[in-house]
Amino acid sequence: MINVNENYLKLRGSYLFSEIAKRVNAYSAANPDKKIIRLGIGDVTQPLSPSVIKALHAAVDEMADASTFRGYAPDLGYEFLRNAIAKNDYVDRGCDISPDEIFVSDGAKCDCGNIQEIFGSDAKVAVCDPVYPVYVDTNVMAGRAGDFDEALGLWNRIIYMPCTKDNGFAPALPAEVPDLIYLCFPNNPTGATITKAQLQEWVDYANKNGSVILYDAAYEAYISEEDVPHSIYECEGAKECAIELRSFSKNAGFTGLRLGFTVIPKELKRGGTALHGLWARRHGTKYNGAPYIVQRAGEAVYSESGKAETKEQIAYYMKNAKTILDGLKAAGYEVSGGVNAPYIWLKTPEGLNSWEFFDELLTKANVVGTPGVGFGPSGEGYFRLTAFGQHEATAEALERIKNL
């Protein structure tokens, strides 16, 4: 009889956001008259920009004509999109990244989950705590996490790097040297950032120890302050130690279209093997490419009109972030984030843990957020709100929270 992958049986309950959905759906079914405002899952609410819609329509028309029809996309993605990404996201920022080092995909979530496949099953993994759950769960599935310690809420083979108020929610370099280091800045869930000098320390550490940094830059478009790097490749030596993952979901509202990319420089080698070639092999074997019409939409994001429209959308969400941040501070909450990221990280009221505060908000204010402990043990006693709602709904949610 065939055996199942027992690592899946080690996973803790359901995926965090699936659990939230179950609780909200149950409450909604029991209280159909309640108007629930959702500031939990980081899903956008603004429509696609006019430039993107125009590009989609044009591409659909091409698909209706035999002379311009497209089938399977090239393995790495269409050149028109990779060229636009390389120029706008890297070369224009002084980063020496070429189009053939960019792999187009259907989103950063898939890539940050799949990238671990090109590394050995015995690799030691380091993650921030709290952390985006996909980083940990996919390594549990691969058998790298070891066993779960119920008392500590930790996997015994994963190196946890606590991100707390005391360190500004930015991790310290780990004493135990990991093989893989997951970093996400601006951070999900805390909204924290690090300076270029701080990021350079991580690059130097990785190069000294032979580690590989998996750098999730999905929220770089929300950076507003100086000296906060948009890409890890702004740091010297990063091409020898870092893989960067990006997404169109939050900067251009593509959560429903699905588009992202991963950058693997050709200089990045471990054990004498270029990781670029390994990911190219994995990509070509297991993936058939993002749809042509979606890649044309992605190209439109880099047009002059597309850039302006994207900037307006980001400003819309960051106005929500400011509303939440300022309002919660005025109400006496201890709160951070919301300046370079669309996430607000708040301390739960005295006497309430993360899930208790979730239930309090849901049942008494009819507002949905995300319990911090769902991102890791250092998230206990904290709560995440997102700025991706409508202005009116966000303002109403804030008033409900203040009136608790």
N, C-alpha and C positions, 0 to 999 in steps of 0.2 A: 504494500500500500504506500502511496506517495506521502511524503511528509511535507508539512507547510513550513514556511520560513518562520521559525520560532521567535525571531527577533521582533516580528510584528505583534506577537502576543505579549511582549514586554511593554508596549506603548501604554501610556497612562490615559485611560478613558478615551474620550473623543477629542478631536482637534478643538482647541480653545474656542474658536469662533463658531464651531458647530454646537458646542455646549451652550454658548450664549444664545444662539438662535433657538435652541430647544426651549430654554427657559422663557425667552421672550414670547415665543409662539404659544406656549402653555398659558402664560399670563394673559395674552391677548385673546385667546379663545375663551378664557373664563371671564374676561372683562371687555367685551366687544365695544362698549361705549367709550373706552378710554383712548385718547389720542396719544400715541407713543411717539416720542422724538428720538431718533437713533443717532447717537454720536459715538457708536462703538466701533464697528468695522470701518476701516479706512477706505470707503468707496465714495467716489466723486458724485456730485449731483448736478453740475453744470453741463449743458450740452456740448457736443463737439464744436470746435470753432468753424467759422465759415470757410476758411482756407482748407481745412481738413475735409469738410463735407464736399466742397467743390472737387477736390482730388479724388475722393471716393466715387463720386458720380462719373467723373471722366474715366477712371479705371474700370468701372463697371461697364461703361460703353465700349471700352477696348475689349473686354472679355466677351462681348456680344458680336464681335467682328472676327472672322477667321484669320484675317491678316495681322491682327494685333492681339489675338488670344494668347494667354500664357498658361502653361501647365505647371509642372513642378518648378519650384524656385531653386536657384543655385544653393548649394550646401551652406555657404556662409551668409547668404542673403544677396539681394540684387545690388549691383555695384552703385546704382544711383543713390541708394539709401546709405550704404557703407561709406561712400565718398562724402555725403552730407554730414554724417555722424563724425567722421574723422576730422573734417575741417572745423565744424562748429563747436564740437564738444572737447576737442583735444588740441589740434594745431593752433587754433585761435587763442587758446589758453596757454600756449607755450609747451604743450606736451607732444612728444614725438611718437605718435601712434598712427600707424598706416591703416588704410582700409582693409587690407588682408589680415589684420590682427583682430578684426571685429566679426563676431558671430551673431547674426540676427536670429531672434527666437520669438516665441509667443509670450514672453514675460519673464521678469526677474525671479518670480517665485519658483517657476519651473527650473530655471538655471541654477539658483542657489541650492535647490534640492538635488539636482542631477550632477552638479559639478563634482561632488564627492566621489562619484563613480570612478574617476580617473586616478584616485589615490588608493594606496594599499589598505587592506581591511584592518591592519594593526596600527594605523596612523593615530597618533594622539591628537585630540581635538580640543581647542580652547574657544570658549564663547563668553561674551559679556553676560552678566546676570544683573538685571533682567535682559531677556533676549527674544528676538523673533522666533517663535516655536519651530518653524520649518528647519532651522539650522540644526537643532538638537534632534528632532524627530526623524529626519532622514538619516542621521548617523546612527540612531537607535536601530532603524530598519536595516542598516548595513552591518550591524554587529559591532560597532566601535564603542558603544556607550557603556558596556558592561552591565552591571546590575543596579537597580534603583534602590536607594536608601530611603525608606519611607519616613524615617525620623528626620532626616536632613532635607528631604525633597530634592536629592541630587543623584546623578548617575556617577558611579564610582570610577569610571575611566575617562570622564570628561573633566577638563580643567575649567573651573568656573572663575571668572574675573569679576568680582563684585563691583557694581556701579551704584554708589550710594550718595547721599547728600554730602558726606564728608569729602568725597573725591570729585564732587561736581558731576556725578553720574558719568564719569569717564574712567575706564579701567586703568590699573597699573600694569606694568609689564609683568608677566607671570614668572615666578621663581622656577617652576617646573617648565622646561622648554617643550612647547607643543610642536607638532608637525604642521598642523593646520590652525590658522587663527582667523576666526570670523569677526570682522569689524563692520559696523554700520553707522555712518555719520553723514548728515544729521541722523540722529538715532531714532529708531523705532524700537521701544515705545516711549522713551523718556524725552525725546526732542533735543537732547544734548548735542553739543558739537565739540570738536577739538581744533586747536590751531594747527597751522602748517608745521610749526616747530614740534608740536606734540606728535603729529603724524609721522614726521621724519624720524622720531625716536623709534617708532614701531618698525619702520622700514629698515633702519639700521639694525635693530634687534633681529628681525627676520633674516637679513643677509648674513649677520654674524653667526646665527644658529642653524641656518639652512631651512628655516620654516617658510611656509607659503601663506600669504595673507589673502583671504577671500574678502574683498572690500565691496560692500553693498552701498552704492551711492544713489539709491532710488530717489532720494529726496533732495539731491543737490540743487535743483532749480529753486528751492525755497530759501536758500542761503541769502541773507541780507547784510550780514556784517563782514567787515574786512578781515583778512587773515584767517578766514575759514576756508580750507581748500575744497574745491569742487570735485577734484579727482585726486586719487592717490598718486597718479603719475606726475603731479606737480612736485613730488619729492624726488630727490636725487637717489638713484639706485632702485626705484620702485619697479622698473621693468624687469629686474632680475629676481623679484620675489613676490609680485602681486598680480592677482586676477581681479578685474573690476566688473561688477554687475550693475546694469542700469535698466530703467524701465520708462516707458511712455505713459504708464497708467496714471501717475499722479501729476506729472508736469503738463500733460496734454489731454488728460481725461480719457485715456484708452482702456479703462478697466473692462469695458465691454468688447473692445476691438481686439485686445491682446497683442502687445508688441513690446519687445525689449531686446537687449543685446548684452553679450559678454565680451570683454577684451582680454585676450591672452597674448602678451608680447612674445615674439619669437626668441628673445633672449632668456626667457624663463625656462630653466632646465633643472631637473632634479635627478640624481643618479645617472647623469649623462644623457637623459632623455628630455626632449623638448615637449613641454606640456601642450603647446599649440597643436602639435600633431596628434596627440592623444585625444584632445577635445574635438578636433576635426574628424577623427575616426568615429568617435562616439556620436557626434552630431550627424554625420552622414549615414550612420547605421540605424539610428533610432528616431530620426526626425526628418520630416519632409518639407520643412520651411513654413514661415509665416505666409499667409496668402498675399498674392500680388497686390490686390486692391488695398490691403492693410499697409503694406510696405510703401505704396504710393502715398497713402495718408500720412505715414511717418515722415516721408520726404517733405511733405507740405508744412510740417511743423517747423522746418528750418528755413522756409521762405521768409522774406521780410514781413509780409502780412501775418504769416503763421507765428513768427517770433513775437510780434506785437500782441496778437490775440492770446497767445500762451501766457504772456506777461500779465495781461488783464485777468485771466483766470486765476493765476497764482495770487494776485493781489486780492481777488475776491475771497479766496479761502483764508489768506493771512489776515484779512479784516475780521473774519470770524475768530481766528486765533487770538487776536488782540482783544476782541470783545470778551471771550472766555477768560483769558489770562487776567485782564484788568478787573473784570467783574468778580472773579473768584478771590483775587487778592483783597479787593475792597470788602468782601464778605468774610474775610478772616482766614481763608484757606492758605495753606503752605503750598505753593505751586511753582512750577518751572516749565521750561520748554516754550513753544509757541512763538519764538522769535525767528529762528532759522529753520523751523520745521512746523508742519501742520498738526503736531501732537502736543497736548498739554498734559503734564504729569503732576498729579496732585496728591497730597497726603490725605489719607482718609481721616475723618473726625475721630477724636479720642474714643477708644472703646469699640471701634468697628474694624474688622479685618476687611480685606478686599472684596470677598464675595458677600459679606454682610452689607457692605456699602452698596454693592451692585443691587442687591435685593431692595435696599432702602430707596435707592433712586428709582428703580423700576416700579415698585408698588406705591410709593408715596408721591413721586414727582413724575412718573411715567416717562423717564429719561433713561436711555440705554448707553452705558459706557463699557469699558473693559477692565476687569479686575487685574490689578498689577501682578498678583501672585501667579496668574496664568502665564506670565512671561518668565517665571523663575522665582526661587525663594527670596531673592533680594527685592522682588517686587511686592512682597507682602506688606500690607499697610499703605499701598499706593493704588492709584486708579488712573486710567488713561481716557481722555476725551479727544475726539478728532474735530478738526475744523472744516470738514468736508460737507457740512450741511448747508441748507439755504440760510440766508441772512436772517429772515424772520423767524424761522424755526430755531436757529441757534440762539437768538436773543430771548425767545420764549423759554427755551430749555434752561438758560442761565438764570432767568428769574425764578423758575421752579426750584432750581437747586438752592438759590439764595433764600428761598422761603421755607426750606425744609426745617 
